[in-house]
Amino acid sequence: MAPPHRQPAQQLDLFSAGALPTRQPSPDAAERQRLVPGELDDAALIAALPDVRLSDSRALVAEAGQRRLAAAVPALEALCGRFKGYGLHHAVPEQVVALQALAAIGGRAAAAAVTRIVVEGAVQGPGLKEAIATAAILGSSLPPDHAAALLRHIDPAIRAAACRCARPSPEVVAMLINLLDDLHFPVAEAAACALGRMGRRAARPALTRLIQTKPTAEAIDAVASIADDTCIVLLGRIARTQPVLADSVLGALDDIDTPQASAVASAIRGGRRDSD
């Protein structure tokens, strides 16, 4: 007698949404699902950030940034830390949004948080560019060893941003001087400005050319500590021909504090009074 025919066992489809049992959300989870960032007050928004579900994190983080909630800085830093070890090939969206929120909030606490995020390696891969750019925006200051590593980075955007976050040290200053000849102009420009802020006269030729051909508020501020008579004349010319930079020029001339700088500043202010 032939053995009885057995129905073959049904193979589990691992790609089917119904292959795995679903759990009913807990009351707490259901409550989180009903969170609408715009309807939360500041305290509730900040309280929700540490345990927020990944699917909701970007909306909550963006809301914290829009409100410029300084009290949210620790939670935003912790959110970046949750993804440490990820993002080697693609930026982690939650980290990017958190960094953007920190940039919008601003202040010393945010700057210090971004410094720790970079130093502790919480952001890696493509997301590192966002982290260093945020550090530069906030005026974060990186330790010399970390700054030196970033000044050697293959990505010119990271090198340029690292210049703006570098503290003076023999190694960092030597690297910045080498970067004055970087083939990427934004890097060379940022290196010159960094050296100028450090009071290094090696940057004077580069900064003189910069304020002559492409003046910016950053370059004007950087040249103040190393300006010579030629720089002072150029600053006066910039104030006359580019009024949008006149306040930056006056700030630089006041910092230079020499008779010639004072005379040029007085002439600029006199011209303003006459035009009024």
C-alpha positions as CSV (number, residue, x, y, z in Angstrom):
1,M,0.0,0.0,0.0
2,A,1.3,3.4,-0.9
3,P,2.0,5.6,2.1
4,P,-0.6,8.4,2.7
5,H,0.1,11.6,0.9
6,R,1.3,14.3,3.3
7,Q,0.7,18.0,2.6
8,P,4.1,19.7,2.3
9,A,4.8,22.1,5.1
10,Q,4.3,25.7,4.0
11,Q,7.6,27.6,3.7
12,L,7.9,30.8,5.6
13,D,8.2,33.8,3.4
14,L,10.8,36.0,5.1
15,F,10.0,38.9,2.8
16,S,6.3,39.0,3.5
17,A,5.0,41.6,5.9
18,G,2.9,38.9,7.5
19,A,5.7,36.4,8.0
20,L,6.4,37.6,11.5
21,P,3.9,38.1,14.3
22,T,3.0,41.7,15.0
23,R,2.7,43.1,18.4
24,Q,0.1,45.5,19.5
25,P,1.7,48.8,20.5
26,S,1.8,49.4,24.2
27,P,-0.1,52.4,25.5
28,D,3.2,54.3,25.8
29,A,4.0,53.6,22.2
30,A,0.6,54.6,21.1
31,E,1.0,57.8,22.9
32,R,4.3,58.5,21.2
33,Q,2.6,57.9,17.8
34,R,0.2,60.7,18.6
35,L,3.0,63.2,19.2
36,V,2.8,66.2,16.9
37,P,6.0,68.4,17.4
38,G,4.1,71.6,16.7
39,E,1.6,70.8,19.4
40,L,4.2,70.2,22.2
41,D,5.4,72.9,24.5
42,D,9.1,73.4,24.9
43,A,9.4,71.2,28.0
44,A,7.4,68.3,26.5
45,L,9.4,68.6,23.2
46,I,12.7,68.3,25.1
47,A,11.5,65.5,27.3
48,A,10.4,63.5,24.2
49,L,13.8,63.7,22.5
50,P,15.9,61.1,24.4
51,D,13.5,58.2,23.8
52,V,12.0,59.3,20.5
53,R,11.4,56.6,17.9
54,L,13.7,56.9,14.9
55,S,10.8,57.5,12.6
56,D,9.8,60.5,14.6
57,S,13.2,61.9,15.6
58,R,13.8,64.1,12.6
59,A,10.5,66.0,13.0
60,L,11.1,66.5,16.7
61,V,14.7,67.6,16.2
62,A,13.9,70.0,13.4
63,E,11.2,71.6,15.7
64,A,13.8,72.0,18.5
65,G,16.1,73.7,16.1
66,Q,13.4,76.0,14.7
67,R,12.6,77.1,18.3
68,R,16.3,77.5,19.1
69,L,15.8,75.6,22.4
70,A,19.2,75.8,24.2
71,A,17.9,73.3,26.8
72,A,17.7,70.7,24.0
73,V,21.4,70.7,23.4
74,P,22.2,67.7,25.6
75,A,19.5,65.6,24.1
76,L,20.6,66.5,20.6
77,E,24.2,65.5,21.5
78,A,22.9,62.3,22.9
79,L,20.9,61.6,19.7
80,C,24.1,61.9,17.6
81,G,25.8,59.5,20.0
82,R,23.1,56.9,19.5
83,F,24.3,56.3,16.0
84,K,28.0,56.1,16.8
85,G,29.6,53.5,14.5
86,Y,27.1,54.0,11.8
87,G,27.2,56.2,8.6
88,L,30.5,54.9,7.2
89,H,29.1,55.0,3.6
90,H,26.0,57.2,4.0
91,A,25.3,60.1,6.3
92,V,22.9,59.2,9.1
93,P,19.8,61.5,8.5
94,E,19.1,61.8,12.3
95,Q,22.6,63.0,13.0
96,V,22.5,65.5,10.1
97,V,19.2,67.0,11.4
98,A,20.6,67.1,15.0
99,L,23.7,69.0,13.8
100,Q,21.6,71.4,11.8
101,A,19.5,72.0,14.9
102,L,22.6,72.7,17.0
103,A,23.8,75.2,14.4
104,A,20.4,76.9,14.6
105,I,20.4,77.0,18.4
106,G,24.0,78.4,18.6
107,G,25.8,79.5,21.7
108,R,28.7,78.1,23.7
109,A,26.8,75.0,24.9
110,A,26.1,74.0,21.3
111,A,29.6,74.7,20.2
112,A,31.0,72.6,23.0
113,A,28.6,69.7,22.2
114,V,29.7,69.6,18.6
115,T,33.3,69.6,19.7
116,R,32.6,66.5,21.8
117,I,30.7,64.9,18.9
118,V,33.7,65.3,16.6
119,V,36.3,64.3,19.2
120,E,34.5,61.2,20.3
121,G,34.0,60.1,16.7
122,A,30.2,60.0,17.0
123,V,29.8,61.0,13.4
124,Q,31.8,59.2,10.7
125,G,32.0,58.9,6.9
126,P,30.0,61.4,4.8
127,G,28.3,62.8,7.9
128,L,31.7,64.1,9.1
129,K,31.5,67.0,6.6
130,E,28.3,68.1,8.2
131,A,29.8,67.9,11.7
132,I,32.9,69.9,10.9
133,A,30.8,72.5,8.9
134,T,28.6,72.9,12.0
135,A,31.7,73.2,14.2
136,A,33.0,76.0,12.0
137,I,29.6,77.8,12.0
138,L,29.4,77.6,15.8
139,G,33.1,78.6,16.3
140,S,33.9,75.3,18.0
141,S,37.5,74.8,19.0
142,L,39.1,71.4,18.3
143,P,42.1,70.0,20.2
144,P,45.3,70.3,18.2
145,D,45.6,66.5,17.5
146,H,42.1,66.3,16.1
147,A,42.5,69.5,14.1
148,A,45.8,68.3,12.6
149,A,44.1,65.0,11.4
150,L,41.3,66.9,9.8
151,L,43.6,69.4,8.2
152,R,45.1,66.4,6.3
153,H,41.7,65.1,5.2
154,I,41.2,64.2,1.6
155,D,38.0,66.3,1.4
156,P,38.8,70.0,0.8
157,A,35.6,71.1,2.4
158,I,36.6,69.3,5.6
159,R,40.1,70.8,5.5
160,A,38.6,74.3,5.1
161,A,36.2,73.9,7.9
162,A,38.9,72.4,10.1
163,C,41.0,75.6,9.6
164,R,38.2,77.6,11.2
165,C,38.2,75.3,14.3
166,A,42.0,75.0,14.8
167,R,43.8,76.1,18.0
168,P,47.3,77.3,17.7
169,S,50.0,74.7,18.3
170,P,53.4,74.2,16.5
171,E,52.1,71.3,14.4
172,V,48.8,73.1,13.5
173,V,50.5,76.3,12.6
174,A,53.0,74.5,10.3
175,M,50.2,72.7,8.6
176,L,48.2,75.9,8.1
177,I,51.2,77.5,6.5
178,N,51.5,74.6,4.1
179,L,47.8,74.9,3.3
180,L,48.4,78.5,2.1
181,D,49.4,76.7,-1.1
182,D,46.5,74.3,-1.2
183,L,45.2,73.8,-4.7
184,H,41.7,74.4,-3.5
185,F,41.2,78.1,-3.0
186,P,38.6,77.9,-0.2
187,V,41.2,75.9,1.8
188,A,44.0,78.3,1.2
189,E,41.7,81.2,2.1
190,A,40.5,79.5,5.3
191,A,44.1,78.8,6.3
192,A,45.2,82.4,5.8
193,C,42.3,83.6,7.9
194,A,43.1,81.1,10.6
195,L,46.8,82.2,10.7
196,G,45.7,85.8,10.8
197,R,43.5,85.3,13.8
198,M,46.4,83.6,15.5
199,G,48.6,86.7,14.8
200,R,50.9,84.9,12.4
201,R,52.5,87.3,10.0
202,A,53.2,84.5,7.5
203,A,49.6,85.0,6.5
204,R,49.9,88.7,5.7
205,P,50.8,88.4,1.9
206,A,47.9,86.0,1.4
207,L,45.4,88.1,3.4
208,T,46.5,91.2,1.6
209,R,45.8,89.6,-1.7
210,L,42.5,88.3,-0.4
211,I,41.2,91.7,0.8
212,Q,42.3,93.3,-2.4
213,T,40.7,90.8,-4.8
214,K,37.9,89.1,-2.8
215,P,37.3,90.9,0.5
216,T,35.0,89.1,3.0
217,A,34.1,89.9,6.6
218,E,36.1,86.9,7.7
219,A,39.3,88.0,5.9
220,I,38.9,91.6,7.1
221,D,38.6,90.4,10.7
222,A,41.6,88.1,10.3
223,V,43.9,90.7,8.9
224,A,43.4,93.1,11.8
225,S,46.0,91.6,14.1
226,I,48.8,91.6,11.4
227,A,47.8,94.6,9.3
228,D,50.5,96.9,7.9
229,D,50.1,100.3,6.2
230,T,49.1,98.7,2.9
231,C,46.4,96.7,4.6
232,I,45.0,99.8,6.3
233,V,44.8,101.7,2.9
234,L,43.0,98.7,1.4
235,L,40.6,98.5,4.2
236,G,39.7,102.2,3.7
237,R,39.1,101.5,0.0
238,I,36.9,98.6,0.8
239,A,34.7,100.7,3.1
240,R,34.2,103.3,0.3
241,T,33.6,100.9,-2.5
242,Q,31.7,98.1,-0.7
243,P,29.5,99.8,2.0
244,V,28.1,96.4,3.0
245,L,31.5,95.6,4.5
246,A,32.0,99.0,6.1
247,D,31.1,97.8,9.6
248,S,33.6,95.0,9.4
249,V,36.3,97.4,8.2
250,L,35.6,99.8,11.1
251,G,35.8,96.9,13.6
252,A,39.1,95.9,12.1
253,L,40.5,99.4,12.1
254,D,39.5,99.9,15.8
255,D,41.4,96.7,16.6
256,I,44.5,97.8,14.8
257,D,44.7,100.9,17.0
258,T,47.4,102.9,15.2
259,P,47.3,106.6,14.2
260,Q,46.8,105.7,10.6
261,A,44.1,103.2,11.3
262,S,42.3,105.8,13.5
263,A,42.6,108.4,10.8
264,V,41.0,106.1,8.2
265,A,38.3,105.1,10.6
266,S,37.5,108.7,11.3
267,A,37.3,109.5,7.6
268,I,34.9,106.6,7.1
269,R,32.6,107.7,9.9
270,G,32.8,111.3,8.7
271,G,31.7,110.2,5.2
272,R,28.8,108.4,6.8
273,R,27.6,111.4,8.7
274,D,27.9,113.6,5.5
275,S,25.8,111.1,3.5
276,D,23.1,111.1,6.2
